[in-house]
Amino acid sequence: MQRLAVAAVGTVAVLGVSLVGAGIATAGGSARSAETVDVTLGTAKKNDPTEFRIYSAKLKSAQFGKASILKGGSTTFNVTNASGEQFPHNMTVVAKSAGATQFASKTLAAGASQAFTVNLKPGSYVLVCAVFNGAHWAEGMIKPFTVGTQDGKTGRWK
């Protein structure tokens, strides 16, 4: 009963993520800088109909055959739950292409943060907030994104 009331409030979640990096060695031995991606879970506003969304300038899907914003490799996510409604939130990969990386954050209380590092593999991903048995996901807290480039002829990710 309480879970249904929470979903009905219509508050929105935003996801606070940073891909922070030092140098990442490439196959040729040279180093490249990791990218930074900011995402926030939950808005600070009360009664905000966009509480259940995942916002990020860099967690996006690339056009078919075009390079993604994220290149892959060691990626640190700094996740912050900014929910003004005091809802817990998380980010969980619920769908991914073959060979892509499975990962999830902890469920975070409002105001809490977590940093974790994953080795992102090229592919397509769907992130959701899996809190309240999928109620946040059903309210729109879902974020598809891609890593790397998909070959326009074979469909393989690289």
Order of alpha helices (4+ residues) and beta strands (2+ residues): alpha-beta-beta-beta-beta-beta-beta-beta-beta-alpha-beta
